[in-house]
């Protein structure tokens, strides 16, 4: 997973490498440092 630290807040969907179910990922950066990482299983 590659994250762009120049974008302060991001939400996107990534497929699980094991089961292929979608995972919504929310990340937040401050001064190019990760301060929040919240994955949520969207399930199917």
N, C-alpha and C positions, 0 to 999 in steps of 0.2 A: 504494500500500500504506500503510495507516494502522496505526500501532503504539501500544499503550497503555503508556506508560512507568511507570504505577503498578503494573503486574504485572511482578515481577522476572524471571521466566523464562516463555517462551511457546513452544509448538510448534503449528504449524497447517499446513494445506495450502492452497496458492494455485495457481490455474491460470495457466500462462504466457500472456502477452498475445499472443505470436507464434504458438506452435504448439498452445496449449490443453492441453499435457501437464501433469499435476499436479507441483507442486514442494513438498516439505516444507521449511518454514522454521522454524529454531530461532533465537530471539533472547534475549539476556540484557541486563538493565539494572542499573546500579549508580548510586544517587543520581540517577535519572532520565536517565542517560546510557547510550547504547548501547555495550556492551563486547564483544558477540559477535553475529555475524550469519552463520548457516550455512545456505545453501540446498542442498538435495539433490534431484536429478532423480529422481522416482519412475518415470518412463517408462511406456510402455504397450505 
